[in-house]
Amino acid sequence: MTEAPVKMRSRHVFKSFGATRVLKDVSVEVRDGEIVALIGPSGAGKSTFLRCVNNLELIDSGSVEVDGELIGYRRVGDHLQPLGDREASRQRARIGMVFQHFNLFRHLTAVQNVAYGPRQVLRLDRATAERRAAELLGRMGLAGREHHYPRQLSGGQQQRVAIARALAMDPSMILLDEPTSALDPELRVEVAGVIRDLARQECTMLMATHDIPLVEDIADRIVFMVDGTIVEEGPAEQVLNAPAHERTRAFLARMTSRNDAPA
Ligand SMILES: Nc1ncnc2c1ncn2[C@@H]1O[C@H](COP(=O)(O)OP(=O)(O)OP(=O)(O)O)[C@@H](O)[C@H]1O
């Protein structure tokens, strides 16, 4: 079987915030249609890495490419120059991002939240953008909630609006940052179901998560990161069942026992 083409490739990414070195030589590949789970303890740098892929943060050195295009910088001769605002937001618009705390506009309804990007960035007219938004909300099981404001929706429903919002831009890939971790168990199941459906539709996803059952369910590959460095990566089944590294084993044991603990 030939391997799918590479969708996202990071090479030797370093990122610091002041004196805090957060990413230290992170090289990751995500292939077209692949679901990659980025796992690891709190503070490992998972969110920061996703933010770098989406150009919400600029890396200090190394490179990130999506569909072969350099993210955050342009080459000028031998040098790299940070992109201007316009180019940076064009890149951001091509990569969907779903956040832990949904990040919906509070003053916009569900359908307006989903239609916002297509109207502002893709320049769709209002009727077309809202019709497409309503269709996507329907696919997320939110028919009838189109005109609700975020405060009138449960956390699970808000996260499904956020996923619809990401899909509305026809993204090249979707980054999910702890999409289920702000949710109660039953709402988590609801959102996990939507993410599982997307995985079946061969969306390309890179997801930072502590939700090991969701990882077991949908991930093709796992990247395990500790303290800004990748400790282990491989096919999900292999990493979950026979982790090669002691730190991966200890982390998974800790996470699994926490998930199995009575509520
Ligand atoms: N904007 C920032 N300014 C300063 N430090 C930051 C900033 N963003 C992240 N950090 C630091 O970077 C480190 C990694 O944070 P990050 O949120 O990427 O980790 P994480 O693996 O996603 O953790 P969690 O699982 O808790 O979400 C932490 O020490 C954090 O305090």
The ligand as an ORCA input file, in Angstrom:
! r2SCAN-3c Opt
* xyz 0 1
  N       1.806     32.617     26.034
  C       2.609     32.024     26.929
  N       3.473     32.725     27.677
  C       4.292     32.125     28.563
  N       4.320     30.770     28.792
  C       3.469     30.022     28.067
  C       2.574     30.595     27.107
  N       1.849     29.584     26.544
  C       2.275     28.446     27.140
  N       3.244     28.708     28.040
  C       3.956     27.715     28.846
  O       4.344     26.684     27.988
  C       4.311     25.426     28.659
  C       3.508     24.448     27.820
  O       2.146     24.846     27.827
  P       1.062     24.132     26.889
  O      -0.254     24.755     27.216
  O       1.523     24.154     25.494
  O       1.118     22.632     27.452
  P       0.085     21.454     27.260
  O       0.875     20.226     27.022
  O      -0.915     21.805     26.221
  O      -0.610     21.377     28.686
  P      -2.126     20.960     29.082
  O      -2.215     19.485     28.859
  O      -2.211     21.341     30.526
  O      -3.042     21.761     28.203
  C       3.716     25.688     30.036
  O       4.792     25.750     30.950
  C       3.058     27.028     29.871
  O       3.042     27.733     31.078
*
